[in-house]
Amino acid sequence: MAKPSSETVIFYIAGSIFTVLSIGGITFLLTECYQSQTLNGAELWIIMLVSFAVTALCDFELELEKQSDT
């Protein structure tokens, strides 16, 4: 198996950090909204955009893994 480049390693580390921070942020936002029983449209847009970004990042990582395997 080929050794991953430093760029790939940095990408995986940054992606992992972003994913963990996003999950924490979404959890915090939903917890605060649940406790105050308010959830406005802006907060929903933030949750949807961050969820989309995390999903896109995970898909991109999978594509990189597929390319490196071939």
PQR file of N, CA, C, O and H, with PARSE charges and radii, in Angstrom:
ATOM      1  N   MET A   1       0.851  -1.182   0.000 -0.4000 1.5000
ATOM      2  CA  MET A   1       0.000   0.000   0.000 -0.0000 2.0000
ATOM      3  C   MET A   1       0.891   1.238   0.000  0.5500 1.7000
ATOM      4  O   MET A   1       1.879   1.300   0.732 -0.5500 1.4000
ATOM      5  N   ALA A   2       0.541   2.208  -0.814 -0.4000 1.5000
ATOM      6  CA  ALA A   2       1.338   3.425  -0.935 -0.0000 2.0000
ATOM      7  C   ALA A   2       1.162   4.310   0.287  0.5500 1.7000
ATOM      8  O   ALA A   2       0.095   4.367   0.899 -0.5500 1.4000
ATOM      9  H   ALA A   2      -0.261   2.157  -1.409  0.4000 1.0000
ATOM     10  N   LYS A   3       2.240   4.993   0.618 -0.4000 1.5000
ATOM     11  CA  LYS A   3       2.208   5.909   1.762 -0.0000 2.0000
ATOM     12  C   LYS A   3       1.417   7.157   1.370  0.5500 1.7000
ATOM     13  O   LYS A   3       1.679   7.742   0.319 -0.5500 1.4000
ATOM     14  H   LYS A   3       3.107   4.947   0.121  0.4000 1.0000
ATOM     15  N   PRO A   4       0.447   7.576   2.204 -0.5600 1.5000
ATOM     16  CA  PRO A   4      -0.343   8.764   1.858  0.2800 2.0000
ATOM     17  C   PRO A   4       0.521  10.022   1.901  0.5500 1.7000
ATOM     18  O   PRO A   4       1.445  10.131   2.707 -0.5500 1.4000
ATOM     19  N   SER A   5       0.207  10.954   1.034 -0.4000 1.5000
ATOM     20  CA  SER A   5       0.961  12.205   1.009 -0.0000 2.0000
ATOM     21  C   SER A   5       0.609  13.051   2.222  0.5500 1.7000
ATOM     22  O   SER A   5      -0.421  12.844   2.865 -0.5500 1.4000
ATOM     23  H   SER A   5      -0.544  10.865   0.379  0.4000 1.0000
ATOM     24  N   SER A   6       1.477  14.005   2.523 -0.4000 1.5000
ATOM     25  CA  SER A   6       1.233  14.869   3.684 -0.0000 2.0000
ATOM     26  C   SER A   6      -0.027  15.704   3.474  0.5500 1.7000
ATOM     27  O   SER A   6      -0.717  16.042   4.435 -0.5500 1.4000
ATOM     28  H   SER A   6       2.313  14.174   2.001  0.4000 1.0000
ATOM     29  N   GLU A   7      -0.324  16.033   2.226 -0.4000 1.5000
ATOM     30  CA  GLU A   7      -1.538  16.792   1.933 -0.0000 2.0000
ATOM     31  C   GLU A   7      -2.785  15.981   2.284  0.5500 1.7000
ATOM     32  O   GLU A   7      -3.748  16.522   2.826 -0.5500 1.4000
ATOM     33  H   GLU A   7       0.237  15.758   1.445  0.4000 1.0000
ATOM     34  N   THR A   8      -2.764  14.699   1.978 -0.4000 1.5000
ATOM     35  CA  THR A   8      -3.895  13.830   2.298 -0.0000 2.0000
ATOM     36  C   THR A   8      -4.066  13.685   3.801  0.5500 1.7000
ATOM     37  O   THR A   8      -5.189  13.702   4.304 -0.5500 1.4000
ATOM     38  H   THR A   8      -1.981  14.260   1.538  0.4000 1.0000
ATOM     39  N   VAL A   9      -2.958  13.541   4.519 -0.4000 1.5000
ATOM     40  CA  VAL A   9      -3.022  13.406   5.976 -0.0000 2.0000
ATOM     41  C   VAL A   9      -3.581  14.674   6.597  0.5500 1.7000
ATOM     42  O   VAL A   9      -4.426  14.606   7.490 -0.5500 1.4000
ATOM     43  H   VAL A   9      -2.046  13.527   4.110  0.4000 1.0000
ATOM     44  N   ILE A  10      -3.121  15.829   6.136 -0.4000 1.5000
ATOM     45  CA  ILE A  10      -3.625  17.108   6.651 -0.0000 2.0000
ATOM     46  C   ILE A  10      -5.114  17.245   6.345  0.5500 1.7000
ATOM     47  O   ILE A  10      -5.880  17.731   7.177 -0.5500 1.4000
ATOM     48  H   ILE A  10      -2.435  15.884   5.410  0.4000 1.0000
ATOM     49  N   PHE A  11      -5.523  16.817   5.152 -0.4000 1.5000
ATOM     50  CA  PHE A  11      -6.936  16.883   4.778 -0.0000 2.0000
ATOM     51  C   PHE A  11      -7.785  16.019   5.704  0.5500 1.7000
ATOM     52  O   PHE A  11      -8.849  16.450   6.149 -0.5500 1.4000
ATOM     53  H   PHE A  11      -4.900  16.422   4.476  0.4000 1.0000
ATOM     54  N   TYR A  12      -7.326  14.811   5.996 -0.4000 1.5000
ATOM     55  CA  TYR A  12      -8.079  13.926   6.891 -0.0000 2.0000
ATOM     56  C   TYR A  12      -8.162  14.495   8.302  0.5500 1.7000
ATOM     57  O   TYR A  12      -9.212  14.417   8.940 -0.5500 1.4000
ATOM     58  H   TYR A  12      -6.462  14.461   5.634  0.4000 1.0000
ATOM     59  N   ILE A  13      -7.072  15.063   8.794 -0.4000 1.5000
ATOM     60  CA  ILE A  13      -7.080  15.656  10.136 -0.0000 2.0000
ATOM     61  C   ILE A  13      -8.033  16.840  10.181  0.5500 1.7000
ATOM     62  O   ILE A  13      -8.838  16.956  11.104 -0.5500 1.4000
ATOM     63  H   ILE A  13      -6.219  15.126   8.276  0.4000 1.0000
ATOM     64  N   ALA A  14      -7.946  17.725   9.181 -0.4000 1.5000
ATOM     65  CA  ALA A  14      -8.833  18.892   9.140 -0.0000 2.0000
ATOM     66  C   ALA A  14     -10.291  18.459   8.994  0.5500 1.7000
ATOM     67  O   ALA A  14     -11.178  19.036   9.622 -0.5500 1.4000
ATOM     68  H   ALA A  14      -7.291  17.631   8.431  0.4000 1.0000
ATOM     69  N   GLY A  15     -10.534  17.460   8.178 -0.4000 1.5000
ATOM     70  CA  GLY A  15     -11.895  16.960   8.009 -0.0000 2.0000
ATOM     71  C   GLY A  15     -12.452  16.359   9.285  0.5500 1.7000
ATOM     72  O   GLY A  15     -13.624  16.546   9.611 -0.5500 1.4000
ATOM     73  H   GLY A  15      -9.813  16.991   7.667  0.4000 1.0000
ATOM     74  N   SER A  16     -11.608  15.639  10.003 -0.4000 1.5000
ATOM     75  CA  SER A  16     -12.051  15.049  11.268 -0.0000 2.0000
ATOM     76  C   SER A  16     -12.363  16.122  12.301  0.5500 1.7000
ATOM     77  O   SER A  16     -13.369  16.038  13.005 -0.5500 1.4000
ATOM     78  H   SER A  16     -10.656  15.488   9.738  0.4000 1.0000
ATOM     79  N   ILE A  17     -11.504  17.128  12.392 -0.4000 1.5000
ATOM     80  CA  ILE A  17     -11.738  18.230  13.331 -0.0000 2.0000
ATOM     81  C   ILE A  17     -13.022  18.962  12.969  0.5500 1.7000
ATOM     82  O   ILE A  17     -13.827  19.273  13.846 -0.5500 1.4000
ATOM     83  H   ILE A  17     -10.686  17.196  11.820  0.4000 1.0000
ATOM     84  N   PHE A  18     -13.219  19.242  11.676 -0.4000 1.5000
ATOM     85  CA  PHE A  18     -14.422  19.936  11.227 -0.0000 2.0000
ATOM     86  C   PHE A  18     -15.673  19.127  11.542  0.5500 1.7000
ATOM     87  O   PHE A  18     -16.688  19.678  11.970 -0.5500 1.4000
ATOM     88  H   PHE A  18     -12.564  18.990  10.963  0.4000 1.0000
ATOM     89  N   THR A  19     -15.596  17.823  11.330 -0.4000 1.5000
ATOM     90  CA  THR A  19     -16.750  16.963  11.601 -0.0000 2.0000
ATOM     91  C   THR A  19     -17.110  16.965  13.079  0.5500 1.7000
ATOM     92  O   THR A  19     -18.283  17.086  13.431 -0.5500 1.4000
ATOM     93  H   THR A  19     -14.772  17.375  10.982  0.4000 1.0000
ATOM     94  N   VAL A  20     -16.113  16.833  13.944 -0.4000 1.5000
ATOM     95  CA  VAL A  20     -16.362  16.818  15.388 -0.0000 2.0000
ATOM     96  C   VAL A  20     -16.922  18.157  15.849  0.5500 1.7000
ATOM     97  O   VAL A  20     -17.873  18.193  16.630 -0.5500 1.4000
ATOM     98  H   VAL A  20     -15.159  16.735  13.657  0.4000 1.0000
ATOM     99  N   LEU A  21     -16.341  19.261  15.372 -0.4000 1.5000
ATOM    100  CA  LEU A  21     -16.845  20.581  15.752 -0.0000 2.0000
ATOM    101  C   LEU A  21     -18.265  20.807  15.239  0.5500 1.7000
ATOM    102  O   LEU A  21     -19.085  21.412  15.929 -0.5500 1.4000
ATOM    103  H   LEU A  21     -15.569  19.231  14.737  0.4000 1.0000
ATOM    104  N   SER A  22     -18.555  20.329  14.049 -0.4000 1.5000
ATOM    105  CA  SER A  22     -19.902  20.483  13.493 -0.0000 2.0000
ATOM    106  C   SER A  22     -20.927  19.704  14.294  0.5500 1.7000
ATOM    107  O   SER A  22     -22.012  20.207  14.587 -0.5500 1.4000
ATOM    108  H   SER A  22     -17.888  19.837  13.488  0.4000 1.0000
ATOM    109  N   ILE A  23     -20.585  18.485  14.644 -0.4000 1.5000
ATOM    110  CA  ILE A  23     -21.509  17.682  15.454 -0.0000 2.0000
ATOM    111  C   ILE A  23     -21.735  18.341  16.803  0.5500 1.7000
ATOM    112  O   ILE A  23     -22.864  18.400  17.290 -0.5500 1.4000
ATOM    113  H   ILE A  23     -19.704  18.076  14.405  0.4000 1.0000
ATOM    114  N   GLY A  24     -20.659  18.838  17.408 -0.4000 1.5000
ATOM    115  CA  GLY A  24     -20.795  19.533  18.689 -0.0000 2.0000
ATOM    116  C   GLY A  24     -21.633  20.791  18.572  0.5500 1.7000
ATOM    117  O   GLY A  24     -22.462  21.069  19.438 -0.5500 1.4000
ATOM    118  H   GLY A  24     -19.742  18.790  17.012  0.4000 1.0000
ATOM    119  N   GLY A  25     -21.424  21.558  17.503 -0.4000 1.5000
ATOM    120  CA  GLY A  25     -22.192  22.783  17.298 -0.0000 2.0000
ATOM    121  C   GLY A  25     -23.663  22.518  17.067  0.5500 1.7000
ATOM    122  O   GLY A  25     -24.519  23.204  17.625 -0.5500 1.4000
ATOM    123  H   GLY A  25     -20.750  21.332  16.799  0.4000 1.0000
ATOM    124  N   ILE A  26     -23.961  21.522  16.243 -0.4000 1.5000
ATOM    125  CA  ILE A  26     -25.361  21.182  15.988 -0.0000 2.0000
ATOM    126  C   ILE A  26     -26.026  20.685  17.265  0.5500 1.7000
ATOM    127  O   ILE A  26     -27.167  21.042  17.558 -0.5500 1.4000
ATOM    128  H   ILE A  26     -23.266  20.965  15.790  0.4000 1.0000
ATOM    129  N   THR A  27     -25.312  19.862  18.021 -0.4000 1.5000
ATOM    130  CA  THR A  27     -25.860  19.360  19.283 -0.0000 2.0000
ATOM    131  C   THR A  27     -26.141  20.499  20.247  0.5500 1.7000
ATOM    132  O   THR A  27     -27.201  20.539  20.872 -0.5500 1.4000
ATOM    133  H   THR A  27     -24.385  19.572  17.783  0.4000 1.0000
ATOM    134  N   PHE A  28     -25.195  21.429  20.373 -0.4000 1.5000
ATOM    135  CA  PHE A  28     -25.375  22.576  21.264 -0.0000 2.0000
ATOM    136  C   PHE A  28     -26.559  23.425  20.818  0.5500 1.7000
ATOM    137  O   PHE A  28     -27.390  23.820  21.636 -0.5500 1.4000
ATOM    138  H   PHE A  28     -24.334  21.396  19.865  0.4000 1.0000
ATOM    139  N   LEU A  29     -26.636  23.707  19.513 -0.4000 1.5000
ATOM    140  CA  LEU A  29     -27.712  24.543  18.990 -0.0000 2.0000
ATOM    141  C   LEU A  29     -29.076  23.899  19.212  0.5500 1.7000
ATOM    142  O   LEU A  29     -30.018  24.567  19.637 -0.5500 1.4000
ATOM    143  H   LEU A  29     -25.962  23.387  18.848  0.4000 1.0000
ATOM    144  N   LEU A  30     -29.183  22.612  18.928 -0.4000 1.5000
ATOM    145  CA  LEU A  30     -30.464  21.933  19.124 -0.0000 2.0000
ATOM    146  C   LEU A  30     -30.823  21.824  20.601  0.5500 1.7000
ATOM    147  O   LEU A  30     -31.997  21.928  20.957 -0.5500 1.4000
ATOM    148  H   LEU A  30     -28.417  22.070  18.583  0.4000 1.0000
ATOM    149  N   THR A  31     -29.832  21.616  21.466 -0.4000 1.5000
ATOM    150  CA  THR A  31     -30.097  21.541  22.908 -0.0000 2.0000
ATOM    151  C   THR A  31     -30.598  22.872  23.435  0.5500 1.7000
ATOM    152  O   THR A  31     -31.571  22.920  24.188 -0.5500 1.4000
ATOM    153  H   THR A  31     -28.879  21.531  21.177  0.4000 1.0000
ATOM    154  N   GLU A  32     -29.934  23.959  23.040 -0.4000 1.5000
ATOM    155  CA  GLU A  32     -30.356  25.287  23.495 -0.0000 2.0000
ATOM    156  C   GLU A  32     -31.752  25.628  22.981  0.5500 1.7000
ATOM    157  O   GLU A  32     -32.566  26.186  23.717 -0.5500 1.4000
ATOM    158  H   GLU A  32     -29.143  23.920  22.428  0.4000 1.0000
ATOM    159  N   CYS A  33     -32.029  25.297  21.733 -0.4000 1.5000
ATOM    160  CA  CYS A  33     -33.353  25.579  21.168 -0.0000 2.0000
ATOM    161  C   CYS A  33     -34.425  24.736  21.837  0.5500 1.7000
ATOM    162  O   CYS A  33     -35.545  25.205  22.043 -0.5500 1.4000
ATOM    163  H   CYS A  33     -31.368  24.843  21.136  0.4000 1.0000
ATOM    164  N   TYR A  34     -34.096  23.498  22.177 -0.4000 1.5000
ATOM    165  CA  TYR A  34     -35.075  22.638  22.840 -0.0000 2.0000
ATOM    166  C   TYR A  34     -35.388  23.166  24.236  0.5500 1.7000
ATOM    167  O   TYR A  34     -36.546  23.173  24.654 -0.5500 1.4000
ATOM    168  H   TYR A  34     -33.186  23.117  22.010  0.4000 1.0000
ATOM    169  N   GLN A  35     -34.355  23.608  24.960 -0.4000 1.5000
ATOM    170  CA  GLN A  35     -34.576  24.096  26.315 -0.0000 2.0000
ATOM    171  C   GLN A  35     -35.358  25.404  26.326  0.5500 1.7000
ATOM    172  O   GLN A  35     -36.196  25.621  27.202 -0.5500 1.4000
ATOM    173  H   GLN A  35     -33.415  23.602  24.620  0.4000 1.0000
ATOM    174  N   SER A  36     -35.088  26.274  25.357 -0.4000 1.5000
ATOM    175  CA  SER A  36     -35.821  27.542  25.311 -0.0000 2.0000
ATOM    176  C   SER A  36     -37.109  27.427  24.492  0.5500 1.7000
ATOM    177  O   SER A  36     -37.903  28.366  24.442 -0.5500 1.4000
ATOM    178  H   SER A  36     -34.408  26.098  24.646  0.4000 1.0000
ATOM    179  N   GLN A  37     -37.311  26.277  23.855 -0.4000 1.5000
ATOM    180  CA  GLN A  37     -38.488  25.979  23.041 -0.0000 2.0000
ATOM    181  C   GLN A  37     -38.686  26.989  21.910  0.5500 1.7000
ATOM    182  O   GLN A  37     -39.811  27.357  21.571 -0.5500 1.4000
ATOM    183  H   GLN A  37     -36.666  25.514  23.897  0.4000 1.0000
ATOM    184  N   THR A  38     -37.567  27.423  21.341 -0.4000 1.5000
ATOM    185  CA  THR A  38     -37.618  28.290  20.160 -0.0000 2.0000
ATOM    186  C   THR A  38     -36.624  27.764  19.135  0.5500 1.7000
ATOM    187  O   THR A  38     -35.519  27.347  19.480 -0.5500 1.4000
ATOM    188  H   THR A  38     -36.654  27.124  21.616  0.4000 1.0000
ATOM    189  N   LEU A  39     -37.018  27.789  17.915 -0.4000 1.5000
ATOM    190  CA  LEU A  39     -36.130  27.405  16.826 -0.0000 2.0000
ATOM    191  C   LEU A  39     -36.567  28.216  15.618  0.5500 1.7000
ATOM    192  O   LEU A  39     -37.603  27.933  15.016 -0.5500 1.4000
ATOM    193  H   LEU A  39     -37.916  28.128  17.634  0.4000 1.0000
ATOM    194  N   ASN A  40     -35.773  29.230  15.260 -0.4000 1.5000
ATOM    195  CA  ASN A  40     -36.182  30.078  14.147 -0.0000 2.0000
ATOM    196  C   ASN A  40     -35.571  29.582  12.836  0.5500 1.7000
ATOM    197  O   ASN A  40     -34.780  28.639  12.817 -0.5500 1.4000
ATOM    198  H   ASN A  40     -34.931  29.460  15.749  0.4000 1.0000
ATOM    199  N   GLY A  41     -35.952  30.228  11.760 -0.4000 1.5000
ATOM    200  CA  GLY A  41     -35.517  29.798  10.442 -0.0000 2.0000
ATOM    201  C   GLY A  41     -34.023  29.892  10.227  0.5500 1.7000
ATOM    202  O   GLY A  41     -33.446  29.043   9.547 -0.5500 1.4000
ATOM    203  H   GLY A  41     -36.595  30.993  11.775  0.4000 1.0000
ATOM    204  N   ALA A  42     -33.376  30.918  10.797 -0.4000 1.5000
ATOM    205  CA  ALA A  42     -31.935  31.079  10.617 -0.0000 2.0000
ATOM    206  C   ALA A  42     -31.174  29.912  11.243  0.5500 1.7000
ATOM    207  O   ALA A  42     -30.202  29.420  10.671 -0.5500 1.4000
ATOM    208  H   ALA A  42     -33.845  31.607  11.349  0.4000 1.0000
ATOM    209  N   GLU A  43     -31.616  29.479  12.401 -0.4000 1.5000
ATOM    210  CA  GLU A  43     -30.949  28.354  13.052 -0.0000 2.0000
ATOM    211  C   GLU A  43     -31.139  27.068  12.259  0.5500 1.7000
ATOM    212  O   GLU A  43     -30.227  26.244  12.187 -0.5500 1.4000
ATOM    213  H   GLU A  43     -32.407  29.879  12.865  0.4000 1.0000
ATOM    214  N   LEU A  44     -32.303  26.891  11.670 -0.4000 1.5000
ATOM    215  CA  LEU A  44     -32.524  25.712  10.833 -0.0000 2.0000
ATOM    216  C   LEU A  44     -31.631  25.736   9.596  0.5500 1.7000
ATOM    217  O   LEU A  44     -31.111  24.698   9.186 -0.5500 1.4000
ATOM    218  H   LEU A  44     -33.043  27.560  11.729  0.4000 1.0000
ATOM    219  N   TRP A  45     -31.449  26.918   8.997 -0.4000 1.5000
ATOM    220  CA  TRP A  45     -30.567  27.037   7.839 -0.0000 2.0000
ATOM    221  C   TRP A  45     -29.133  26.707   8.213  0.5500 1.7000
ATOM    222  O   TRP A  45     -28.427  26.049   7.449 -0.5500 1.4000
ATOM    223  H   TRP A  45     -31.872  27.761   9.330  0.4000 1.0000
ATOM    224  N   ILE A  46     -28.698  27.159   9.382 -0.4000 1.5000
ATOM    225  CA  ILE A  46     -27.339  26.850   9.835 -0.0000 2.0000
ATOM    226  C   ILE A  46     -27.172  25.346   9.992  0.5500 1.7000
ATOM    227  O   ILE A  46     -26.170  24.778   9.559 -0.5500 1.4000
ATOM    228  H   ILE A  46     -29.272  27.694  10.002  0.4000 1.0000
ATOM    229  N   ILE A  47     -28.150  24.708  10.610 -0.4000 1.5000
ATOM    230  CA  ILE A  47     -28.079  23.257  10.811 -0.0000 2.0000
ATOM    231  C   ILE A  47     -28.042  22.530   9.469  0.5500 1.7000
ATOM    232  O   ILE A  47     -27.256  21.599   9.295 -0.5500 1.4000
ATOM    233  H   ILE A  47     -28.964  25.170  10.962  0.4000 1.0000
ATOM    234  N   MET A  48     -28.881  22.944   8.521 -0.4000 1.5000
ATOM    235  CA  MET A  48     -28.910  22.288   7.214 -0.0000 2.0000
ATOM    236  C   MET A  48     -27.608  22.498   6.449  0.5500 1.7000
ATOM    237  O   MET A  48     -27.100  21.557   5.839 -0.5500 1.4000
ATOM    238  H   MET A  48     -29.519  23.701   8.662  0.4000 1.0000
ATOM    239  N   LEU A  49     -27.062  23.703   6.468 -0.4000 1.5000
ATOM    240  CA  LEU A  49     -25.828  23.975   5.732 -0.0000 2.0000
ATOM    241  C   LEU A  49     -24.635  23.234   6.322  0.5500 1.7000
ATOM    242  O   LEU A  49     -23.811  22.693   5.585 -0.5500 1.4000
ATOM    243  H   LEU A  49     -27.474  24.468   6.964  0.4000 1.0000
ATOM    244  N   VAL A  50     -24.543  23.208   7.635 -0.4000 1.5000
ATOM    245  CA  VAL A  50     -23.437  22.485   8.266 -0.0000 2.0000
ATOM    246  C   VAL A  50     -23.571  20.989   8.015  0.5500 1.7000
ATOM    247  O   VAL A  50     -22.574  20.312   7.764 -0.5500 1.4000
ATOM    248  H   VAL A  50     -25.213  23.648   8.234  0.4000 1.0000
ATOM    249  N   SER A  51     -24.780  20.474   8.079 -0.4000 1.5000
ATOM    250  CA  SER A  51     -24.997  19.051   7.791 -0.0000 2.0000
ATOM    251  C   SER A  51     -24.609  18.729   6.351  0.5500 1.7000
ATOM    252  O   SER A  51     -23.990  17.697   6.090 -0.5500 1.4000
ATOM    253  H   SER A  51     -25.590  21.024   8.282  0.4000 1.0000
ATOM    254  N   PHE A  52     -24.968  19.600   5.423 -0.4000 1.5000
ATOM    255  CA  PHE A  52     -24.590  19.402   4.026 -0.0000 2.0000
ATOM    256  C   PHE A  52     -23.076  19.430   3.861  0.5500 1.7000
ATOM    257  O   PHE A  52     -22.514  18.606   3.140 -0.5500 1.4000
ATOM    258  H   PHE A  52     -25.471  20.438   5.635  0.4000 1.0000
ATOM    259  N   ALA A  53     -22.415  20.373   4.524 -0.4000 1.5000
ATOM    260  CA  ALA A  53     -20.960  20.480   4.414 -0.0000 2.0000
ATOM    261  C   ALA A  53     -20.268  19.234   4.960  0.5500 1.7000
ATOM    262  O   ALA A  53     -19.312  18.744   4.358 -0.5500 1.4000
ATOM    263  H   ALA A  53     -22.871  21.043   5.110  0.4000 1.0000
ATOM    264  N   VAL A  54     -20.734  18.725   6.077 -0.4000 1.5000
ATOM    265  CA  VAL A  54     -20.142  17.515   6.654 -0.0000 2.0000
ATOM    266  C   VAL A  54     -20.364  16.325   5.731  0.5500 1.7000
ATOM    267  O   VAL A  54     -19.456  15.518   5.532 -0.5500 1.4000
ATOM    268  H   VAL A  54     -21.511  19.123   6.566  0.4000 1.0000
ATOM    269  N   THR A  55     -21.557  16.210   5.170 -0.4000 1.5000
ATOM    270  CA  THR A  55     -21.851  15.112   4.249 -0.0000 2.0000
ATOM    271  C   THR A  55     -20.982  15.204   2.999  0.5500 1.7000
ATOM    272  O   THR A  55     -20.445  14.195   2.543 -0.5500 1.4000
ATOM    273  H   THR A  55     -22.295  16.866   5.332  0.4000 1.0000
ATOM    274  N   ALA A  56     -20.841  16.397   2.447 -0.4000 1.5000
ATOM    275  CA  ALA A  56     -20.009  16.581   1.258 -0.0000 2.0000
ATOM    276  C   ALA A  56     -18.552  16.252   1.562  0.5500 1.7000
ATOM    277  O   ALA A  56     -17.868  15.645   0.739 -0.5500 1.4000
ATOM    278  H   ALA A  56     -21.277  17.217   2.818  0.4000 1.0000
ATOM    279  N   LEU A  57     -18.079  16.646   2.730 -0.4000 1.5000
ATOM    280  CA  LEU A  57     -16.701  16.360   3.115 -0.0000 2.0000
ATOM    281  C   LEU A  57     -16.474  14.855   3.251  0.5500 1.7000
ATOM    282  O   LEU A  57     -15.447  14.337   2.811 -0.5500 1.4000
ATOM    283  H   LEU A  57     -18.635  17.139   3.399  0.4000 1.0000
ATOM    284  N   CYS A  58     -17.417  14.165   3.852 -0.4000 1.5000
ATOM    285  CA  CYS A  58     -17.300  12.707   3.988 -0.0000 2.0000
ATOM    286  C   CYS A  58     -17.317  12.028   2.623  0.5500 1.7000
ATOM    287  O   CYS A  58     -16.557  11.087   2.394 -0.5500 1.4000
ATOM    288  H   CYS A  58     -18.251  14.585   4.209  0.4000 1.0000
ATOM    289  N   ASP A  59     -18.171  12.490   1.718 -0.4000 1.5000
ATOM    290  CA  ASP A  59     -18.212  11.932   0.365 -0.0000 2.0000
ATOM    291  C   ASP A  59     -16.897  12.171  -0.362  0.5500 1.7000
ATOM    292  O   ASP A  59     -16.406  11.293  -1.071 -0.5500 1.4000
ATOM    293  H   ASP A  59     -18.788  13.255   1.905  0.4000 1.0000
ATOM    294  N   PHE A  60     -16.328  13.360  -0.185 -0.4000 1.5000
ATOM    295  CA  PHE A  60     -15.058  13.684  -0.825 -0.0000 2.0000
ATOM    296  C   PHE A  60     -13.942  12.795  -0.280  0.5500 1.7000
ATOM    297  O   PHE A  60     -13.089  12.339  -1.041 -0.5500 1.4000
ATOM    298  H   PHE A  60     -16.727  14.073   0.392  0.4000 1.0000
ATOM    299  N   GLU A  61     -13.941  12.548   1.020 -0.4000 1.5000
ATOM    300  CA  GLU A  61     -12.940  11.659   1.610 -0.0000 2.0000
ATOM    301  C   GLU A  61     -13.074  10.244   1.053  0.5500 1.7000
ATOM    302  O   GLU A  61     -12.067   9.592   0.775 -0.5500 1.4000
ATOM    303  H   GLU A  61     -14.635  12.918   1.638  0.4000 1.0000
ATOM    304  N   LEU A  62     -14.306   9.765   0.889 -0.4000 1.5000
ATOM    305  CA  LEU A  62     -14.507   8.431   0.320 -0.0000 2.0000
ATOM    306  C   LEU A  62     -14.010   8.358  -1.119  0.5500 1.7000
ATOM    307  O   LEU A  62     -13.423   7.354  -1.523 -0.5500 1.4000
ATOM    308  H   LEU A  62     -15.123  10.295   1.115  0.4000 1.0000
ATOM    309  N   GLU A  63     -14.238   9.409  -1.889 -0.4000 1.5000
ATOM    310  CA  GLU A  63     -13.748   9.436  -3.267 -0.0000 2.0000
ATOM    311  C   GLU A  63     -12.223   9.412  -3.305  0.5500 1.7000
ATOM    312  O   GLU A  63     -11.633   8.746  -4.155 -0.5500 1.4000
ATOM    313  H   GLU A  63     -14.714  10.225  -1.561  0.4000 1.0000
ATOM    314  N   LEU A  64     -11.582  10.138  -2.386 -0.4000 1.5000
ATOM    315  CA  LEU A  64     -10.120  10.111  -2.324 -0.0000 2.0000
ATOM    316  C   LEU A  64      -9.611   8.721  -1.968  0.5500 1.7000
ATOM    317  O   LEU A  64      -8.605   8.273  -2.518 -0.5500 1.4000
ATOM    318  H   LEU A  64     -12.061  10.679  -1.695  0.4000 1.0000
ATOM    319  N   GLU A  65     -10.288   8.040  -1.062 -0.4000 1.5000
ATOM    320  CA  GLU A  65      -9.892   6.681  -0.702 -0.0000 2.0000
ATOM    321  C   GLU A  65     -10.044   5.740  -1.890  0.5500 1.7000
ATOM    322  O   GLU A  65      -9.188   4.885  -2.115 -0.5500 1.4000
ATOM    323  H   GLU A  65     -11.105   8.404  -0.616  0.4000 1.0000
ATOM    324  N   LYS A  66     -11.128   5.889  -2.653 -0.4000 1.5000
ATOM    325  CA  LYS A  66     -11.334   5.042  -3.824 -0.0000 2.0000
ATOM    326  C   LYS A  66     -10.233   5.278  -4.852  0.5500 1.7000
ATOM    327  O   LYS A  66      -9.730   4.329  -5.453 -0.5500 1.4000
ATOM    328  H   LYS A  66     -11.824   6.583  -2.469  0.4000 1.0000
ATOM    329  N   GLN A  67      -9.856   6.542  -5.056 -0.4000 1.5000
ATOM    330  CA  GLN A  67      -8.811   6.859  -6.023 -0.0000 2.0000
ATOM    331  C   GLN A  67      -7.460   6.330  -5.574  0.5500 1.7000
ATOM    332  O   GLN A  67      -6.665   5.879  -6.399 -0.5500 1.4000
ATOM    333  H   GLN A  67     -10.265   7.313  -4.567  0.4000 1.0000
ATOM    334  N   SER A  68      -7.192   6.381  -4.272 -0.4000 1.5000
ATOM    335  CA  SER A  68      -5.897   5.907  -3.785 -0.0000 2.0000
ATOM    336  C   SER A  68      -5.811   4.383  -3.816  0.5500 1.7000
ATOM    337  O   SER A  68      -4.714   3.833  -3.908 -0.5500 1.4000
ATOM    338  H   SER A  68      -7.837   6.747  -3.602  0.4000 1.0000
ATOM    339  N   ASP A  69      -6.949   3.693  -3.740 -0.4000 1.5000
ATOM    340  CA  ASP A  69      -6.948   2.231  -3.791 -0.0000 2.0000
ATOM    341  C   ASP A  69      -6.694   1.707  -5.196  0.5500 1.7000
ATOM    342  O   ASP A  69      -6.187   0.597  -5.355 -0.5500 1.4000
ATOM    343  H   ASP A  69      -7.840   4.140  -3.665  0.4000 1.0000
ATOM    344  N   THR A  70      -7.034   2.480  -6.208 -0.4000 1.5000
ATOM    345  CA  THR A  70      -6.863   2.008  -7.586 -0.0000 2.0000
ATOM    346  C   THR A  70      -5.513   2.357  -8.136  0.5500 1.7000
ATOM    347  O   THR A  70      -5.212   2.031  -9.284 -0.5500 1.4000
ATOM    348  H   THR A  70      -7.446   3.382  -6.078  0.4000 1.0000
TER
END
